[in-house]
Amino acid sequence: MAVTLERSSWPDSATDQGELSSRAAAEAYVGGVCFKLGPPALIGAELEWLTAGPAGARPSLELMAAALGPHAPTSIAPASAAAPLPGGSMVTLEPGGQIELSSAPFADTEALTRNLRADAARLRDLLAAHDIDIISAAADADRPAGRLLRLPRYAAMERRFAGVGPFGGLMMCNTAATQVSVDAGVDPDEVRARWTALYALGPALIAAFACSPVLHGAPQGEWVSQRMRTWLRLDPSRTRPPVADWGDPITAYAHWALDVPLLCVRCTERDADWSPPPGATFADWLAGALDDEVGRRPGIADLDYHLTTLFPPVRASGHLEVRYLDTQPGDTWTTPIHVVDALLSTPAVVEKATAIAAPTAGEWLGAARTGLQDPELRRAAVDLLELAEQHARSDTAARELGLAARRCRSGRSPLTVAQPARNGS
């Protein structure tokens, strides 16, 4: 799910808190901070799990803070050191009590998965000592949505999404994702190729890794990824940018970002309403249209914050965040990490993967609804996994990718080979 509104710990994140002189200056800033140029060298990941306390109830924030100790995020323990776990992962909490590990960036997937696995085990032990389970599931099949974090930004988000029925609350509180982050590219041409590839791959990889067929409280309908369904039913202006028309992602992303309606306007008063006027965009605020309502013009810190309230399937945050994959059962979260790493390993592989995925590139709804039942999506998923197997960076990764390709060829969900596990195992 990942709606925690905090800047990434990826290197070179912006710290400038100055003023914005014009829309052109704001767009130039977005292009620079969201697309850090350099040779692709790093990969990271974020793992999310549902949590359950005694009798399966959502654990209280107090219990979570006690369990996490010095690793507790400041959202639930303001005085916490928010120290990383031994493998470098930061712990954050989502509105419904889902817990997330955000890795440090690593130079290879072996180091990444090894450290994430160790941190996941440490997290399991910390929570288990306070009778809290972590559940490897992308959608909560048993509990109604319930928000634990009472921060003003989440209240504003809840109000914003209230118009789409239950999907906003379900997305915020009852879903979890596996996310993979990669470098944007060495120059604008490579950025365009990698960005285009990650969007083209989306539907086929959603189909390959869909494993959330049941979501408590979701409207009737059979979907292989109820988690992705919630995202596709939310605010399209925020979650579905028109990337098919983007020949220059750096410029286009910046232009799009300023025209997305504001989700929250940060206030200094503790109990102030963070909800902006309906439909007002960041560009409107910058131009002075909200002077009466907000009482000030936005600065760079406000723009940084606005960027974290955009939820496209691939988000530019200096690096590129792949956000469209379900949390995987058990410890199989390593497989989608290896897929993304292998398919972006060289420009030639990026080009070939994009060509394989092109016929299904726009099939987001179909991928979430029918997944591998669709012959074209299944064919693309298998071909991509086999290509990834050929370009895997280790024998371990190649074996995982080969198994995933064979599973997809038979049309089976990840749930058929590994049931969702508790305690992160």
C-alpha positions in Angstrom: 0.0 0.0 0.0 2.6 2.5 1.1 0.8 5.7 1.8 3.2 6.8 4.5 4.0 10.4 3.6 7.7 10.7 4.3 10.7 11.4 2.1 12.8 8.5 1.0 16.2 7.7 2.6 17.6 7.2 -0.9 20.8 9.2 -1.3 20.6 12.8 -2.4 17.0 13.5 -1.3 16.2 17.2 -1.3 16.8 19.3 1.8 16.2 22.8 0.3 13.3 24.5 2.1 13.3 27.7 0.0 10.7 29.5 -2.0 9.3 28.8 -5.4 9.3 31.8 -7.8 7.2 30.4 -10.6 5.6 27.3 -12.1 8.6 26.9 -14.4 10.9 26.9 -11.3 8.7 24.4 -9.6 8.7 22.1 -12.6 12.5 22.3 -12.9 12.8 21.5 -9.2 10.5 18.4 -9.6 12.4 17.2 -12.6 15.7 17.4 -10.7 14.7 15.9 -7.4 12.5 13.1 -8.8 14.9 11.9 -11.5 18.5 11.7 -10.1 20.7 11.0 -13.1 23.7 8.6 -12.9 24.7 5.1 -13.9 22.2 2.5 -12.6 23.9 1.0 -9.6 21.5 0.5 -6.7 18.4 -1.4 -5.9 16.1 -1.3 -2.8 12.8 -2.7 -1.7 9.9 -2.1 0.7 8.1 -5.0 2.3 4.7 -4.6 3.8 2.7 -6.9 6.0 -0.6 -6.9 7.8 -0.3 -7.2 11.6 -2.5 -8.9 14.2 -2.5 -8.9 17.9 -4.2 -11.1 20.4 -7.4 -12.8 19.0 -6.5 -11.4 15.6 -7.4 -7.8 16.4 -5.3 -4.9 15.1 -2.6 -4.3 17.7 -2.8 -0.9 19.4 -0.2 1.8 18.6 1.0 1.7 22.2 1.7 -2.1 21.9 3.4 -1.6 18.6 5.6 1.2 20.0 6.6 -0.9 23.0 7.4 -3.9 20.7 9.6 -1.9 18.3 11.4 0.1 21.0 14.2 2.3 19.5 13.1 1.2 16.0 9.6 2.6 16.4 8.7 5.3 13.8 8.0 8.8 15.2 4.5 8.5 13.8 3.6 6.3 16.9 6.5 7.3 19.2 7.4 11.0 18.7 10.5 10.7 21.0 11.8 7.5 19.3 15.2 7.4 17.8 13.6 5.6 14.8 16.8 3.6 14.5 17.3 1.3 11.5 17.4 -2.4 12.1 20.8 -4.1 11.9 20.5 -4.7 8.1 19.8 -1.0 7.5 16.0 -1.2 7.1 13.7 1.5 8.5 10.4 0.5 10.1 7.3 2.5 9.3 3.6 2.0 10.0 0.7 2.4 7.7 -2.7 3.8 8.7 -4.3 0.4 9.5 -1.4 -1.0 11.4 0.4 -2.6 8.5 4.1 -2.6 9.1 6.7 -1.8 6.5 10.4 -2.4 6.2 12.2 0.1 3.8 15.6 -1.3 2.9 18.8 0.7 2.5 19.9 0.8 -1.2 22.3 -1.9 -2.2 24.6 -2.6 -5.1 23.2 -6.1 -5.8 20.1 -8.1 -5.0 22.0 -10.7 -3.0 23.0 -8.1 -0.4 19.6 -6.6 -0.5 17.7 -9.8 0.1 20.1 -11.1 2.7 19.8 -7.9 4.8 16.1 -7.6 4.3 15.6 -11.3 5.3 17.7 -10.7 8.5 15.7 -7.5 9.3 12.4 -9.3 8.7 13.5 -12.0 11.1 14.4 -9.4 13.7 11.1 -7.6 13.2 9.3 -10.9 13.7 11.1 -11.5 16.9 10.4 -8.0 18.3 6.7 -8.2 17.5 6.3 -11.8 18.6 7.6 -10.9 22.1 4.5 -8.7 22.4 2.1 -11.3 20.9 1.9 -9.5 17.5 2.0 -11.5 14.3 3.0 -10.2 10.9 0.9 -11.7 8.1 2.3 -12.1 4.6 -0.9 -11.2 2.8 -1.7 -8.4 0.3 -5.3 -8.0 1.4 -7.0 -8.4 4.7 -9.6 -11.1 4.2 -11.1 -11.1 7.7 -11.3 -7.6 9.2 -13.2 -4.4 8.3 -11.0 -1.4 7.5 -10.0 0.5 10.6 -7.6 3.4 10.8 -5.2 3.4 13.8 -3.0 6.4 12.9 -4.9 9.5 13.7 -2.5 12.0 12.1 -4.1 15.0 10.3 -2.8 14.0 6.9 -4.6 10.6 7.1 -7.8 12.3 8.2 -7.5 14.5 5.1 -6.7 11.5 3.0 -9.8 9.6 4.3 -12.0 12.6 3.5 -10.5 12.9 0.1 -11.2 9.3 -0.8 -14.6 9.1 0.8 -16.2 9.7 -2.5 -15.0 6.4 -4.0 -17.0 4.2 -1.7 -15.0 1.8 0.5 -11.9 1.7 -1.7 -10.0 4.5 0.0 -10.3 3.1 3.5 -9.5 -0.4 2.2 -6.4 0.8 0.4 -5.2 2.7 3.4 -5.9 0.1 6.1 -6.3 -3.4 4.6 -3.8 -3.8 1.8 0.0 -4.4 1.6 2.5 -4.4 -1.3 6.0 -5.5 -2.3 7.8 -2.5 -3.8 11.1 -2.4 -5.7 13.2 0.7 -6.2 15.8 1.2 -8.9 18.0 4.0 -10.2 16.4 6.2 -12.9 19.2 6.2 -15.4 22.4 7.8 -16.5 20.8 10.4 -18.9 17.3 11.4 -20.2 17.4 8.7 -22.9 18.0 5.9 -20.4 15.5 7.4 -18.0 12.9 7.2 -20.8 13.7 3.6 -21.7 13.6 2.4 -18.1 10.5 4.4 -17.2 8.7 3.1 -20.3 9.8 -0.4 -19.5 8.5 -0.4 -16.0 5.1 0.9 -17.1 4.9 -1.5 -20.0 5.8 -4.5 -17.7 3.1 -3.5 -15.1 0.1 -5.5 -16.2 2.0 -8.7 -17.0 3.8 -8.5 -13.6 0.6 -7.8 -11.8 -0.8 -10.9 -13.3 2.3 -12.9 -12.5 2.3 -12.0 -8.8 -1.4 -11.3 -8.1 -2.3 -13.0 -4.8 -5.1 -11.0 -3.1 -8.4 -12.5 -4.3 -10.3 -11.8 -1.1 -10.6 -8.4 0.6 -13.0 -8.0 3.5 -15.5 -5.2 2.7 -14.7 -4.9 -1.0 -17.8 -4.7 -3.3 -18.8 -7.9 -5.0 -16.6 -9.1 -7.9 -13.9 -11.6 -8.7 -10.5 -10.0 -8.8 -7.1 -11.8 -8.6 -5.6 -8.6 -7.1 -8.1 -6.9 -4.9 -5.2 -4.8 -3.6 -4.6 -3.4 -7.1 -8.4 -3.0 -7.6 -8.4 -0.5 -4.7 -5.7 1.6 -6.3 -7.4 1.6 -9.7 -10.7 2.7 -8.2 -9.1 5.7 -6.4 -8.5 9.2 -7.7 -7.3 8.7 -11.3 -5.6 12.1 -11.4 -3.3 10.9 -8.6 -2.9 7.2 -9.4 -3.0 6.9 -13.2 -0.8 9.4 -15.0 -1.1 9.5 -18.8 2.3 8.0 -19.4 1.5 6.6 -22.8 1.8 10.1 -24.1 5.1 10.9 -22.4 8.1 11.0 -24.7 10.0 12.9 -22.0 9.2 11.5 -18.5 11.3 14.0 -16.6 9.4 17.0 -18.0 6.0 15.3 -18.2 6.1 14.0 -14.7 6.9 17.5 -13.3 4.1 19.0 -15.3 1.6 16.3 -14.2 2.6 16.6 -10.6 1.8 20.3 -10.4 -1.7 19.7 -11.9 -2.7 16.8 -9.5 -5.2 18.1 -6.9 -3.8 18.7 -3.5 -4.4 15.9 -1.0 -3.1 17.7 2.1 -1.9 21.2 3.0 0.4 21.0 6.0 -0.6 23.3 8.9 1.4 24.5 11.9 -1.6 24.4 14.2 -1.9 21.0 15.8 -5.7 20.6 15.2 -6.0 22.5 12.0 -7.8 21.0 9.0 -5.3 19.8 6.4 -8.0 19.4 3.7 -7.5 21.9 0.8 -10.5 23.2 -1.3 -11.8 20.4 -3.6 -10.0 20.2 -6.9 -7.4 22.8 -6.1 -4.0 21.8 -7.5 -0.5 22.6 -6.4 -0.2 24.9 -9.5 -3.4 26.8 -8.3 -1.8 27.3 -4.9 1.5 28.5 -6.4 -0.4 31.0 -8.6 -2.2 32.5 -5.6 -5.6 31.0 -6.1 -5.6 29.8 -2.5 -4.3 32.9 -0.7 -7.5 33.3 1.2 -8.0 29.7 2.2 -4.4 28.8 3.0 -3.0 32.2 3.9 0.5 31.6 2.3 2.1 30.5 -0.9 3.8 27.1 -1.1 7.6 26.6 -0.7 9.9 23.8 -1.6 9.0 21.9 1.6 5.4 21.9 0.5 6.2 20.7 -2.9 8.3 17.9 -1.5 5.3 16.9 0.6 2.9 17.1 -2.3 5.2 14.7 -4.3 4.8 12.1 -1.6 1.0 12.2 -2.0 1.1 11.1 -5.6 0.5 7.3 -6.0 1.2 6.3 -9.6 2.1 2.6 -10.4 5.7 3.8 -10.8 6.6 6.8 -8.7 9.7 9.0 -9.4 11.4 9.8 -6.1 14.9 10.4 -7.3 14.9 6.7 -8.1 11.9 4.8 -9.6 9.6 3.0 -7.2 7.7 0.0 -8.7 4.5 0.1 -6.6 2.1 -2.3 -8.4 3.0 -5.7 -6.9 1.1 -7.6 -4.2 2.8 -8.6 -1.0 3.9 -12.1 -1.7 3.2 -15.2 0.5 5.8 -16.4 2.8 9.4 -15.5 1.9 8.7 -15.4 -1.9 9.0 -11.6 -1.9 12.6 -12.1 -3.2 11.2 -13.2 -6.6 9.8 -9.9 -7.8 12.9 -8.2 -6.6 15.0 -10.5 -8.9 12.5 -10.0 -11.8 12.8 -6.2 -11.7 16.6 -6.4 -11.3 17.1 -8.8 -14.2 14.8 -7.1 -16.6 16.5 -3.7 -16.1 20.0 -5.2 -16.0 21.2 -3.8 -19.4 19.8 -1.4 -22.0 19.4 -4.4 -24.4 17.4 -6.4 -21.9 15.2 -3.3 -21.1 14.5 -3.0 -24.8 13.6 -6.7 -25.2 11.4 -6.7 -22.1 9.5 -3.6 -23.3 8.8 -5.3 -26.6 7.6 -8.5 -24.9 5.3 -6.5 -22.7 4.0 -4.0 -25.3 0.9 -6.0 -26.3 -0.4 -5.9 -22.7 1.0 -2.6 -21.6 -2.4 -0.9 -21.0 -4.2 -3.8 -19.5 -4.1 -2.7 -15.9 -7.8 -3.5 -15.1 -7.6 -6.8 -16.9 -4.5 -7.8 -15.0 -6.0 -7.0 -11.7 -9.3 -8.7 -12.5 -8.4 -11.9 -14.4 -4.6 -12.1 -14.2 -3.1 -15.2 -15.6 -6.5 -16.4 -16.8 -6.1 -14.1 -19.7 -4.0 -15.9 -22.3 -2.1 -12.8 -23.6 -1.2 -11.7 -20.1 -0.1 -15.2 -19.2 2.1 -15.4 -22.3 3.7 -12.0 -21.6 4.2 -13.0 -17.9 5.9 -16.3 -18.8 8.1 -14.7 -21.5 9.2 -11.9 -19.2 10.0 -14.3 -16.4 12.0 -16.5 -18.8 13.9 -13.5 -20.0 14.6 -12.5 -16.4 15.8 -16.1 -15.7 18.3 -15.8 -18.6 19.7 -12.5 -17.2 19.5 -13.3 -13.5 22.6 -12.1 -11.5 22.9 -15.3 -9.5 22.1 -19.0 -9.6 19.6 -18.5 -6.7 17.8 -15.8 -8.6 17.7 -17.9 -11.8 16.2 -20.8 -9.9 13.5 -18.6 -8.4 12.6 -17.0 -11.7 12.5 -20.4 -13.5 10.0 -21.7 -10.9 7.9 -18.6 -11.2 7.9 -18.9 -15.0 6.7 -22.5 -14.8 4.0 -21.6 -12.3 2.7 -18.8 -14.5 2.7 -21.1 -17.5 0.3 -23.4 -15.7 -1.8 -20.3 -14.7 -1.3 -20.7 -11.0 -1.3 -18.0 -8.4 1.6 -17.6 -6.0 -0.9 -18.7 -3.3 -0.9 -22.2 -4.8 2.7 -22.8 -4.1 3.2 -21.0 -0.8 0.4 -20.1 1.6 0.5 -16.7 3.4 2.6 -17.2 6.5 2.6 -15.5 9.9 5.6 -14.1 11.7 7.3 -13.2 8.4 8.3 -16.8 7.6 
